[in-house]
Amino acid sequence: MRTIDQTTQEVLNLASKHFQVPANSLAPDDDFFKKLGIDSLQALELLSRLENHFGIELPDYEVQGVSDFRTLASRIQSRL
């Protein structure tokens, strides 16, 4: 069983690879829209990639309004 910290780190690592930014430039409490300069379509691409990576499906209502990596990781964690 993975911890929330491990899940958060995996989310950060996947985001850094997907958007080609240094992993150490991202922090759990960062707003990914602002930090990565992405729009909602790019956020959906990231979400799809995360769902595939973790083998889960996140309903829209669970991620609506989520904009920081830590909260996203906790929603993922609750589905594992």
N, C-alpha and C positions, 0 to 999 in steps of 0.2 A: 504494500500500500504506500503510495507516494504521499508526501506531506504537501501542505499548501505552499510552503516555500519552494519545494521542488517544482510544483506545477507553475508557480509564478515565474521561476527562472526559465522553464521551458517556453512559456509564453513570450518572455522577453527575447530569448534566443531566436525563436521562430520569427518574431516581428523584425528583429534586426537583420536576419537573413533575407526575409521577404522584401523589405524595403531598403536593403543594402546600406545600413547604417551601423556604426560600431556598437557592439553589444554593451560596452561600458558607458555608452551615451544615454542608455535607457534605464529608468528607475521604476519600481513597482507603482509609485503614486503619480507617475507622469500621465497627463491627458494625452492619449495617443493621437487624437485629431490634431492637437496643437504641436506636440513634439515631433510628429512625423510629417505634419503638413498634408494630411490626407483628407479625402472627402468620404462620404458615406459609402460610395461604391467600393472604394479601396478598403474600407473597414470591413465590408461584407466579404471581400476576397480573403482578407486575413482571417476572418471568422471561419470561412469555409476551410481554409488550410488548417486551422486549429482543430476544427471538428474532425477532419480526416486524420490528423496526427494523433489525437486522443481517442479516436474511435467512438465519438459521441455525437449527439445532435442537440443543439441548443435552440429551444423555441424562441421565436422573436420576442415574446413578452419578457423573457429572462434577460435579454441583452439590450432591450430598448432603454436608452438613457445611460447606458454604461459607457464611460469614456476613459477609464484608467485601467492600467494593466492588472493591478491587484484585485479589483472587483471582478474583472473578466476572469481571472484565474480562479477566484472563489466560486464563480458560477460554473466553471468547467469542473472544478474539484467536486462540486455537489453532484455531478453526473457520473463520476468515475466509480 
